[in-house]
Protein backbone atom coordinates (compact mmCIF):
# COMPACT_ATOMS: atom_id res chain seq x y z
CA UNK A 1 0.00 0.00 0.00
CA UNK A 2 1.35 3.42 -0.97
CA UNK A 3 0.79 6.22 1.53
CA UNK A 4 0.54 9.83 0.50
CA UNK A 5 2.20 12.50 2.63
CA UNK A 6 -0.98 13.43 4.53
CA UNK A 7 -1.74 9.80 5.39
CA UNK A 8 1.83 9.21 6.51
CA UNK A 9 1.72 12.26 8.77
CA UNK A 10 -1.59 11.15 10.25
CA UNK A 11 -0.27 7.66 10.95
CA UNK A 12 2.89 9.13 12.48
CA UNK A 13 0.84 11.36 14.77
CA UNK A 14 -1.34 8.44 15.78
CA UNK A 15 1.70 6.29 16.57
CA UNK A 16 3.18 9.13 18.62
CA UNK A 17 -0.08 9.48 20.54
CA UNK A 18 -0.15 5.76 21.30
CA UNK A 19 3.44 5.83 22.58
CA UNK A 20 2.62 8.85 24.76
CA UNK A 21 -0.47 7.18 26.23
CA UNK A 22 1.56 4.04 26.96
CA UNK A 23 4.33 6.05 28.63
CA UNK A 24 1.81 7.97 30.77
CA UNK A 25 0.14 4.75 31.88
CA UNK A 26 3.45 3.32 33.07
CA UNK A 27 4.52 6.34 35.15
CA UNK A 28 3.37 7.17 38.65
CA UNK A 29 3.64 10.94 38.19
CA UNK A 30 1.48 13.18 36.01
CA UNK A 31 3.81 15.52 34.14
CA UNK A 32 2.98 19.22 33.97
CA UNK A 33 5.22 20.63 31.25
CA UNK A 34 6.19 24.28 31.66
CA UNK A 35 7.82 25.68 28.50
CA UNK A 36 8.50 29.27 29.54
CA UNK A 37 10.86 32.14 28.85
CA UNK A 38 13.47 31.45 31.53
CA UNK A 39 16.22 33.55 29.93
CA UNK A 40 16.43 36.81 28.01
CA UNK A 41 14.43 40.00 28.40
CA UNK A 42 11.34 38.28 29.81
CA UNK A 43 13.22 35.60 31.74
CA UNK A 44 12.35 36.89 35.20
CA UNK A 45 8.63 36.80 34.46
CA UNK A 46 8.83 33.29 33.03
CA UNK A 47 10.74 32.03 36.05
CA UNK A 48 8.11 33.54 38.33
CA UNK A 49 5.34 31.68 36.50
CA UNK A 50 7.23 28.45 37.20
CA UNK A 51 7.80 29.45 40.85
CA UNK A 52 4.10 30.01 41.44
CA UNK A 53 3.22 26.83 39.60
CA UNK A 54 5.69 24.87 41.72
CA UNK A 55 4.06 26.05 44.96
CA UNK A 56 0.67 24.84 43.71
CA UNK A 57 2.14 21.48 42.62
CA UNK A 58 3.83 21.04 46.00
CA UNK A 59 0.58 21.85 47.82
CA UNK A 60 -1.39 19.36 45.74
CA UNK A 61 1.21 16.64 46.28
CA UNK A 62 1.44 17.35 50.02
CA UNK A 63 -2.35 17.14 50.23
CA UNK A 64 -2.41 13.61 48.91
CA UNK A 65 -2.01 14.10 45.18
CA UNK A 66 -4.87 13.65 42.73
CA UNK A 67 -7.42 11.69 44.72
CA UNK A 68 -9.48 10.74 41.67
CA UNK A 69 -6.33 9.00 40.38
CA UNK A 70 -5.46 7.08 43.54
CA UNK A 71 -3.27 9.85 44.89
CA UNK A 72 -0.93 10.11 41.93
CA UNK A 73 1.48 13.01 42.25
CA UNK A 74 2.25 15.85 39.88
CA UNK A 75 5.71 16.33 38.40
CA UNK A 76 6.66 19.80 37.21
CA UNK A 77 8.95 19.83 34.16
CA UNK A 78 10.14 23.36 33.18
CA UNK A 79 11.94 24.12 29.90
CA UNK A 80 13.44 27.36 28.55
CA UNK A 81 11.77 28.70 25.41
CA UNK A 82 14.02 31.83 25.47
CA UNK A 83 12.46 35.27 25.15
CA UNK A 84 13.07 35.68 21.43
CA UNK A 85 13.59 32.33 19.65
CA UNK A 86 10.27 30.83 18.48
CA UNK A 87 12.06 27.81 17.01
CA UNK A 88 13.45 27.02 20.47
CA UNK A 89 9.97 27.42 21.98
CA UNK A 90 8.59 24.92 19.48
CA UNK A 91 11.47 22.49 20.03
CA UNK A 92 11.27 22.38 23.84
CA UNK A 93 7.49 22.06 23.70
CA UNK A 94 7.78 19.05 21.37
CA UNK A 95 10.32 17.51 23.75
CA UNK A 96 8.02 17.97 26.75
CA UNK A 97 5.24 16.23 24.82
CA UNK A 98 7.18 13.43 23.16
CA UNK A 99 9.93 12.68 25.71
CA UNK A 100 8.56 13.87 29.04
CA UNK A 101 5.01 12.82 28.09
CA UNK A 102 3.40 15.92 29.57
CA UNK A 103 -0.35 15.62 30.06
CA UNK A 104 -0.80 19.39 30.23
CA UNK A 105 1.40 22.41 29.46
CA UNK A 106 1.79 25.85 31.04
CA UNK A 107 3.56 28.47 28.94
CA UNK A 108 5.20 30.31 27.45
CA UNK A 109 4.73 33.72 29.16
CA UNK A 110 5.99 35.69 26.11
CA UNK A 111 3.28 35.90 23.46
CA UNK A 112 5.59 35.21 20.51
CA UNK A 113 6.95 32.12 22.26
CA UNK A 114 3.44 31.02 23.20
CA UNK A 115 2.31 31.19 19.59
CA UNK A 116 5.09 28.74 18.69
CA UNK A 117 4.47 26.45 21.68
CA UNK A 118 0.72 26.60 21.11
CA UNK A 119 1.03 25.18 17.60
CA UNK A 120 2.95 22.15 18.90
CA UNK A 121 0.39 21.61 21.67
CA UNK A 122 -2.51 21.81 19.25
CA UNK A 123 -0.87 19.37 16.84
CA UNK A 124 -0.32 16.87 19.66
CA UNK A 125 -3.75 17.56 21.22
CA UNK A 126 -2.24 18.44 24.61
CA UNK A 127 -3.87 21.35 26.51
CA UNK A 128 -1.74 24.45 27.08
CA UNK A 129 -2.61 27.18 29.59
CA UNK A 130 -0.85 30.50 29.10
CA UNK A 131 -0.14 33.75 30.93
CA UNK A 132 0.53 35.56 27.65
CA UNK A 133 -1.51 38.56 26.54
CA UNK A 134 -1.70 38.65 22.72
CA UNK A 135 -5.25 38.63 21.34
CA UNK A 136 -4.20 36.30 18.51
CA UNK A 137 -3.53 33.43 20.95
CA UNK A 138 -7.27 32.78 21.22
CA UNK A 139 -8.40 33.99 17.81
CA UNK A 140 -7.28 31.04 15.70
CA UNK A 141 -10.09 28.61 16.51
CA UNK A 142 -7.78 26.28 18.45
CA UNK A 143 -9.33 23.85 20.94
CA UNK A 144 -6.45 23.05 23.31
CA UNK A 145 -5.38 26.61 24.23
CA UNK A 146 -6.57 28.41 27.38
CA UNK A 147 -5.55 31.94 28.35
CA UNK A 148 -5.64 33.28 31.93
CA UNK A 149 -4.94 37.06 31.67
CA UNK A 150 -6.99 39.66 29.79
CA UNK A 151 -6.53 40.25 26.09
CA UNK A 152 -3.72 42.63 25.19
CA UNK A 153 -6.24 45.02 23.66
CA UNK A 154 -8.31 44.96 26.87
CA UNK A 155 -5.22 45.69 29.01
CA UNK A 156 -4.21 48.59 26.78
CA UNK A 157 -7.71 50.07 26.92
CA UNK A 158 -7.85 49.61 30.70
CA UNK A 159 -4.44 51.25 31.15
CA UNK A 160 -5.39 54.31 29.15
CA UNK A 161 -8.94 54.64 30.44
CA UNK A 162 -8.00 54.09 34.09
CA UNK A 163 -5.26 56.69 34.09
CA UNK A 164 -7.53 59.11 32.20
CA UNK A 165 -10.21 58.66 34.86
CA UNK A 166 -7.71 59.05 37.68
CA UNK A 167 -6.24 62.13 36.03
CA UNK A 168 -9.67 63.69 35.70
CA UNK A 169 -10.51 62.85 39.32
CA UNK A 170 -7.24 64.01 40.88
CA UNK A 171 -6.14 66.83 38.52
CA UNK A 172 -9.61 67.98 37.44
CA UNK A 173 -8.70 68.01 33.77
CA UNK A 174 -8.84 65.47 30.93
CA UNK A 175 -5.80 63.76 29.44
CA UNK A 176 -5.19 65.45 26.10
CA UNK A 177 -1.44 64.92 25.50
CA UNK A 178 0.16 61.47 25.46
CA UNK A 179 3.60 60.06 24.62
CA UNK A 180 4.00 56.37 23.67
CA UNK A 181 7.30 54.44 23.68
CA UNK A 182 7.50 50.71 23.07
CA UNK A 183 10.02 47.98 22.41
CA UNK A 184 11.06 46.66 19.02
CA UNK A 185 9.81 43.09 19.63
CA UNK A 186 6.54 42.03 17.99
CA UNK A 187 4.46 41.95 21.17
CA UNK A 188 5.61 45.38 22.38
CA UNK A 189 4.98 46.88 18.96
CA UNK A 190 1.48 45.39 18.91
CA UNK A 191 0.70 46.91 22.32
CA UNK A 192 2.25 50.22 21.31
CA UNK A 193 0.11 50.27 18.19
CA UNK A 194 -2.97 49.51 20.28
CA UNK A 195 -2.25 52.51 22.50
CA UNK A 196 -1.85 54.76 19.46
CA UNK A 197 -5.18 53.57 18.03
CA UNK A 198 -6.90 54.03 21.40
CA UNK A 199 -5.54 57.56 21.77
CA UNK A 200 -6.90 58.47 18.34
CA UNK A 201 -10.33 57.04 19.17
CA UNK A 202 -10.43 58.94 22.46
CA UNK A 203 -9.35 62.24 20.94
CA UNK A 204 -5.98 62.31 22.74
CA UNK A 205 -3.07 63.97 20.95
CA UNK A 206 0.04 61.75 20.73
CA UNK A 207 2.84 64.31 21.06
CA UNK A 208 5.61 61.70 20.64
CA UNK A 209 5.91 57.99 19.81
CA UNK A 210 8.82 55.71 18.98
CA UNK A 211 9.95 52.10 18.95
CA UNK A 212 13.09 51.77 21.09
CA UNK A 213 15.37 48.84 20.17
CA UNK A 214 16.41 46.66 23.10
CA UNK A 215 18.74 46.88 24.87
CA UNK A 216 18.47 50.65 25.07
CA UNK A 217 21.80 52.38 25.53
CA UNK A 218 20.74 56.01 25.91
CA UNK A 219 17.10 57.08 25.45
CA UNK A 220 17.86 60.76 26.09
CA UNK A 221 17.93 61.92 22.43
CA UNK A 222 14.49 60.40 21.90
CA UNK A 223 12.82 61.58 25.09
CA UNK A 224 14.45 64.99 25.60
CA UNK A 225 11.97 66.77 23.27
CA UNK A 226 9.21 65.81 25.72
CA UNK A 227 10.22 68.80 27.84
CA UNK A 228 8.73 71.01 25.14
CA UNK A 229 5.70 68.88 24.21
CA UNK A 230 4.81 68.36 27.89
CA UNK A 231 2.78 65.11 27.81
CA UNK A 232 0.39 64.55 30.70
CA UNK A 233 0.96 60.77 30.61
CA UNK A 234 3.76 58.64 29.14
CA UNK A 235 3.28 55.01 28.03
CA UNK A 236 6.35 52.76 28.39
CA UNK A 237 5.87 49.26 26.99
CA UNK A 238 9.45 48.02 27.36
CA UNK A 239 11.55 45.25 28.90
CA UNK A 240 12.27 45.81 32.59
CA UNK A 241 15.87 46.98 32.10
CA UNK A 242 14.77 49.37 29.36
CA UNK A 243 11.90 50.65 31.51
CA UNK A 244 14.35 51.41 34.32
CA UNK A 245 16.78 53.23 32.04
CA UNK A 246 14.05 55.26 30.33
CA UNK A 247 12.22 56.12 33.56
CA UNK A 248 15.47 57.30 35.16
CA UNK A 249 16.31 59.43 32.14
CA UNK A 250 12.84 61.00 32.14
CA UNK A 251 13.03 61.88 35.83
CA UNK A 252 16.58 63.21 35.50
CA UNK A 253 15.31 65.51 32.74
CA UNK A 254 12.66 66.80 35.12
CA UNK A 255 9.80 65.10 33.25
CA UNK A 256 7.53 63.95 36.08
CA UNK A 257 4.42 62.83 34.20
CA UNK A 258 2.88 59.51 35.31
CA UNK A 259 4.44 56.53 33.54
CA UNK A 260 2.21 53.65 32.47
CA UNK A 261 3.82 50.31 31.65
CA UNK A 262 2.46 46.81 31.21
CA UNK A 263 2.96 43.42 32.80
CA UNK A 264 6.40 42.31 33.96
CA UNK A 265 8.02 45.46 32.59
CA UNK A 266 6.88 47.41 35.66
CA UNK A 267 5.94 44.96 38.42
CA UNK A 268 9.21 43.22 39.28
CA UNK A 269 11.33 44.02 42.33
CA UNK A 270 14.12 45.37 40.11
CA UNK A 271 12.05 48.52 39.53
CA UNK A 272 12.10 49.99 43.07
CA UNK A 273 15.57 48.55 43.72
CA UNK A 274 17.01 50.44 40.75
CA UNK A 275 14.87 53.59 40.80
CA UNK A 276 14.10 54.21 44.48
CA UNK A 277 11.79 57.22 44.79
CA UNK A 278 11.91 57.69 41.03
CA UNK A 279 9.69 54.61 40.79
CA UNK A 280 6.82 56.52 42.43
CA UNK A 281 4.05 57.17 39.89
CA UNK A 282 5.33 54.35 37.70
CA UNK A 283 2.13 52.43 37.07
CA UNK A 284 1.08 49.46 35.02
CA UNK A 285 -1.83 47.32 33.90
CA UNK A 286 -1.60 43.74 35.15
CA UNK A 287 -3.64 40.58 35.72
CA UNK A 288 -2.77 40.06 39.42
CA UNK A 289 -1.21 41.77 42.44
CA UNK A 290 -0.19 40.41 45.82
CA UNK A 291 -2.33 42.86 47.82
CA UNK A 292 -5.65 41.81 46.28
CA UNK A 293 -8.44 41.54 48.89
CA UNK A 294 -9.48 38.11 47.57
CA UNK A 295 -9.68 34.87 49.53
CA UNK A 296 -6.46 32.88 49.24
CA UNK A 297 -4.18 35.72 48.12
CA UNK A 298 -2.69 36.42 51.57
CA UNK A 299 -2.08 32.71 52.13
CA UNK A 300 -0.31 32.36 48.81
CA UNK A 301 1.71 35.52 49.49
CA UNK A 302 2.95 33.97 52.75
CA UNK A 303 3.68 30.61 51.12
CA UNK A 304 5.64 32.27 48.33
CA UNK A 305 7.76 34.33 50.69
CA UNK A 306 8.47 31.22 52.76
CA UNK A 307 9.52 29.26 49.67
CA UNK A 308 11.57 32.16 48.25
CA UNK A 309 12.74 34.23 51.26
CA UNK A 310 15.03 36.35 49.09
CA UNK A 311 12.00 37.61 47.13
CA UNK A 312 10.36 40.52 49.02
CA UNK A 313 7.76 41.01 46.29
CA UNK A 314 5.36 38.41 44.91
CA UNK A 315 4.93 39.36 41.24
CA UNK A 316 1.86 38.89 39.10
CA UNK A 317 3.41 36.02 37.13
CA UNK A 318 3.80 33.96 40.31
CA UNK A 319 0.18 34.58 41.25
CA UNK A 320 -0.96 33.53 37.80
CA UNK A 321 1.25 30.43 37.91
CA UNK A 322 -0.20 29.44 41.28
CA UNK A 323 -3.77 29.92 40.04
CA UNK A 324 -3.00 27.77 36.99
CA UNK A 325 -1.52 25.04 39.19
CA UNK A 326 -4.70 24.85 41.26
CA UNK A 327 -6.74 24.88 38.06
CA UNK A 328 -4.78 21.88 36.75
CA UNK A 329 -5.28 20.02 40.01
CA UNK A 330 -9.04 20.57 39.87
CA UNK A 331 -9.21 19.64 36.17
CA UNK A 332 -7.40 16.36 36.87
CA UNK A 333 -9.82 15.60 39.69
CA UNK A 334 -12.77 16.33 37.41
CA UNK A 335 -11.33 14.33 34.51
CA UNK A 336 -10.18 11.42 36.71
CA UNK A 337 -7.65 10.79 33.97
CA UNK A 338 -4.21 11.85 32.74
CA UNK A 339 -5.40 11.65 29.12
CA UNK A 340 -4.73 15.11 27.61
CA UNK A 341 -8.01 15.06 25.68
CA UNK A 342 -10.03 14.42 28.84
CA UNK A 343 -8.02 17.05 30.72
CA UNK A 344 -8.74 19.51 27.91
CA UNK A 345 -12.47 18.89 28.24
CA UNK A 346 -12.29 19.30 32.02
CA UNK A 347 -10.45 22.62 31.67
CA UNK A 348 -12.98 23.86 29.10
CA UNK A 349 -15.81 23.08 31.54
CA UNK A 350 -14.11 24.47 34.66
CA UNK A 351 -15.89 26.96 36.92
CA UNK A 352 -13.92 27.44 40.12
CA UNK A 353 -12.85 30.08 42.64
CA UNK A 354 -9.46 31.66 41.96
CA UNK A 355 -7.10 34.18 43.54
CA UNK A 356 -7.32 36.25 40.35
CA UNK A 357 -9.15 39.59 40.05
CA UNK A 358 -12.70 38.60 39.24
CA UNK A 359 -12.53 35.79 41.78
CA UNK A 360 -13.20 32.84 39.46
CA UNK A 361 -11.91 31.04 36.38
CA UNK A 362 -14.23 30.13 33.52
CA UNK A 363 -13.27 29.92 29.86
CA UNK A 364 -15.14 31.16 26.83
CA UNK A 365 -15.43 28.91 23.80
CA UNK A 366 -12.25 30.43 22.35
CA UNK A 367 -10.26 29.61 25.53
CA UNK A 368 -10.19 33.12 27.02
CA UNK A 369 -10.73 33.42 30.78
CA UNK A 370 -14.10 35.17 31.05
CA UNK A 371 -13.82 36.38 34.64
CA UNK A 372 -10.48 38.19 34.69
CA UNK A 373 -10.47 41.92 35.52
CA UNK A 374 -7.51 44.19 34.55
CA UNK A 375 -5.81 46.03 37.39
CA UNK A 376 -4.00 49.35 37.47
CA UNK A 377 -1.12 49.14 39.96
CA UNK A 378 1.51 51.65 40.97
CA UNK A 379 4.70 52.00 43.04
CA UNK A 380 4.83 54.08 46.20
CA UNK A 381 7.77 53.93 48.62
CA UNK A 382 8.91 50.59 47.24
CA UNK A 383 5.49 48.91 47.52
CA UNK A 384 3.33 47.95 44.53
CA UNK A 385 -0.27 48.92 45.33
CA UNK A 386 -3.47 48.10 43.50
CA UNK A 387 -5.01 51.45 42.52
CA UNK A 388 -7.95 50.57 40.28
CA UNK A 389 -10.71 49.38 39.96
CA UNK A 390 -12.00 50.72 43.24
CA UNK A 391 -13.25 47.38 44.63
CA UNK A 392 -9.65 46.09 44.64
CA UNK A 393 -7.80 49.32 45.49
CA UNK A 394 -5.52 49.13 48.52
CA UNK A 395 -4.00 52.62 48.33
CA UNK A 396 -5.15 56.12 47.43
CA UNK A 397 -3.52 57.06 44.11
CA UNK A 398 -1.69 60.34 43.71
CA UNK A 399 -0.25 62.16 40.70
CA UNK A 400 2.60 64.70 40.50
N, C-alpha and C positions, 0 to 999 in steps of 0.2 A: 504494500500500500504506500502510495506517495503522499506525503503531507505537504500542504502549502505552508507558507510562513506563518499565517495567522493560526492555523491549526497546531503547528509546532509550538508556538508561543503559549497557546492555551493549555496544551498538554504539559508543557514545562511548568507553567504556573500551578496547575493542578498537582503535579508531582511535588513541587515545593511546598504546597499547602499540606499535603499528606505527611511529608517529612516533619513539618513544623508541628502538626497535631500530635504525631507520634512522640516527638521530643518533649512536648509539653506534658503529655500523659505520663512520661517516665520520671519527670522531675517533681520534687516535693515543693519547690518554690514557684510562685507565680511572678514572672519577670515583668517589671514596669520599666520599659526603656525610656531614657530621658536624653534624647539628642538635643543639646542646647548649646548656645554660644558661650563657651567657657573661656575663650581667649579673644583678644582684640578689643575694639572699642566698646562693645556691649557685653564683654566678658563678665563684669561684675554682676550685672543684672541676671545673666544666665546662671551663674553660680548660685545666686540667691534663690532662684526658682528651685534648683536642686536641693538647696539647704532646707527650704520650707517643705518640699516634697518628702525629704528624708525624715523630718520630724513626724509627719503624718504616717509614713510607713512604719517607723519605730513604734508609734502609739498603737497602730493596728496590730502589729506583731505582738507587742507586750500585752495587749488585751485578748490574746487568744487566737489571733489570725482571722482568717475568713471562716466563720462558723458554718456557713452553708456548704463549705468544701472541707469539712472535717478538720478545721483549724489550720489549713495550709497557710504558710507565711508568704509575705511579699518580699521580693528581692529587687532592689533599686539598681539599675544599670545605666549610669550616665555615660555620655559620649560627646565629644567636642565637635560641633558643627563649624566652628570659627564664626566670626562676625561678618565675614565678607566673601566666603567661598561656597557658593551654592553646590558645586560639585562635591565638596567635602560633606556638606549637609546630607546630600542624597546618599553618598557612600556609607556614612556611619549609620544612617537610618536603615539602609538595606542590611548592614551587618547585624544591627540589633534585632531585626526581624528574622533573618535567615540563620544566624549563628547563635545569638542569645535566646531566640525564640520568644521575644517579647509578646505578651498578650495584649498590651495596651502601651501607647507612647505618650509622652508629655514633652512638647517642644514646639518651636526651637527658639522661642523668645524674640529673635529678630525676624521681622516679617519676611524678608527676602530668603532667609534660611528656612523658615517655616514653609514657604511655597515650594521649596525643593523637597523638604522632608515629607510634606503632605502628599505629594505625588507618589512617592514610594509607599506610603501608608495606604493610600487609596488602591494602588495596584495590588498590594498584598492583602487588602481587606482587613487591615488592623486599625482600630480606632486611634486617633491622635487628638489630644486635647492641648490647646495652645494658649499662651499668654500674649501672643502677638496682636497687633492692632489693625493691620491693613484690611480694608473693606473687602478686597479681592479674595481673601482667604475663604470667605463663606459666600462667594457669589458665583462659584463655578458649578454648582449643582452636585457637589461631592456628598457622599453619604457617611463617610467615616471620620469627618473633621468636625471638631467642636471647639468653639472659641469662648473663653471666659470673659475678657475685658470688653469694653465698648468698642464699637467701630471707630476707626481713625477719624472719620468725618464727624462722628458724634463728639469725640473728645475735642477736636478742633473747635467745633461750634460752641461746646460748653466752655472751653477756655476763654474764647473771645466774649461770649455773652455774659459769663459770670464776672469777668473783670470789668466789662462795661457797666453792669448793674452795680457792682461795688463802687466803681468810680463815680457814678451818678449819685449813689447814696452818700458817699463820704466826701466827695469834692463838689457835689451839687452842680455838675456840668457833664455833658455827654462826652464820650470818647470820639474825637474827630480826626486825630492824627496818630498813625500807627507806623512802626517800623518792623520789618520781618526779615530775620536772618535764619538760614537753615543750612544743614550739612549737604555735602555733595552726593551722599549715598541715595539710593532710589527711594527708600522709605522716608527719609528726611525731606527730600524734594517733594514727595507726594503730599506730606503734611504742610510744608511751606506753601505749596500751590493751593491747598485747601484754605489756608488762612487768607491768602490773597483774594480768592474767590469770595470768601465770606465777608471780607472787608468791603469789597465792591457791592455786594448785595445789601449790606447794612449802611451804605453811604459813608464809610470811613475812608479818609484819604490816606493812602500808603505813601509816606514821605520818603521811605528808603526800603529797598529789599535787595538781597544778594544771597547767592549760594557760596558758602565758605568751605573750601576744600580742607579735609582733615588729614593730618593734624594741622591746626592753625598755628602759624608761627608768630604773626603780629597782626591782630585785627584792626589796629589803630587807623591805618589809612582808609579803611572802609567805614568805620564807625565815627570818626572824628567829625564829618559833616553833620552829624546829628545835633551838634551843639547849635547849629543855625536853624535846622528844621524843627527842633524841639518836639519830638513825639511824646504823646501822653503815656503810651504803653509800647513796650518793645517785646516782640516775640523772638525767642531763641530756641530753635529746634536743632540742637547740636549734641554731639557726644559729651560726656561729662567733662573730660579734660578741656574740650573746646568751650564749653559753657563757662567753666571757671575762668579761663583766660579772657574770654570776651566780657564777662561780667566785671572782672577786675579792671579791665581797660576802660569800660564805660564809667565805672565809679571814679576811677582816677582822673577821667576827663571832666568830672563834675556832672555827669548825666545820671540823674537819680530816678528816672522814670521806673515804674514797676516793670519787672522782667517776668515774662511768662514762658516757661519751658514745657516739656512734656515727658512723662514717664521717667525712666532711669536717668535721663540727662540732668534732672534737678533733685531727685529724692535721695540720693546716696549720701553716706556720711562724709565722703570726700568734699562735698560742697561747703558745709560749715567749717570743716577742718582747714580748708585752703583759704576761704574767704573771710572767716570771722564775721564781724558786723556787716561787712559788705554783702553777706548773703541775705540780710534782712530785705524783705520785699522782693525776693526771688521766689516766684510762685510757679505752680505747675498743675496740669490736669492729669489725674491718675485714676487707677481702678481700685486702690486700697490704701489705707493708712493705719498705722499702729495705734492711733488714739480713737478709733471709731467706737462709738457707744453702742456696740452690737454684741450680743451674747457670744462668748467664746473668744473674742479678740484679746481681752486682757490675759486670759489663760494661755493663749498661744504666744503672746508677747513675752510672758514669763518663761515659757518653755524654750523659746528661741534664745533668749538671753542666757539661760542656763546651759543650753547646748553650745552656744557660741559666745562665751563671756567677753571676748575681745570686740564684739560688735555692739556698740551702745545704741544703735538705731536698727529697728526692724523694718526693712524696706518693703515696698509694695510687692516686689517680685516674690519675696519669701511668703507673704500672706497669700498671694495667688497660688503659689506652689502647694502650700498647706491645704488650702481649700480644694485644690484638684486631687490631692492625695486622699482626703476624706471622701470626695466624690467617687474615686476609683474603688475605695473600700466598699462603699454602699452599692455601687453598680455590680461588683463581684458578688455581694450577698444576694442582690436581687436576681442576678443571672444564674447563680449557683453553678457556675461553669467558668473555666478559663479559656473557652472558645472565643476568639476575638469577635466573631459575628454576633454571638449572644451577648457579649459585653457591650458591643456597639448598640444593640437594641435596648439594653438596660440603661445606657447613658442617655440615649435619645428620649427615653420615657421618664427620666429622673425628675423628681420634684422634691427638693430637700432643703432644710435650713443651711445657711452658709455664713461665714464670717465676712462676706463681701458686702459692700454697700448695696442695699436692696434687700438683703437678708435671706435670699433664697437663690437656688440655681435651678433654672428650667431652660431648655433649649428650644428655639424655634425650629421649623422644619429645615432651614438652611444650616443649622448648627450653631447659631449665635445665641449666647446667653441672653434671655429675655429680661432678666430681673436686675441686671447690673446698672448702677447709677454712677455717672462720672463725678469725681470730686475735684474741687479746687483746694490745693494745699499751699502753704507758704512757710518760709523759715522766719523764726524770731528768736534771737538769743540762742542759736544752736539747736532749737527744737522745731521739728516739722509739725505744724498744726493743720488740722482740717478747718477750712474757712467757709466752705460752701458745698452743698446746699445747707440751709439753716438747720435742718433736723439732725445733721451730723457735725455741725461746727463745734469746735472745742476751744476756740479763741476768737477774740474780737479783731477783725482785720483792721489794718491801718495802712495808709498810703502816704508817701513823702509829699 
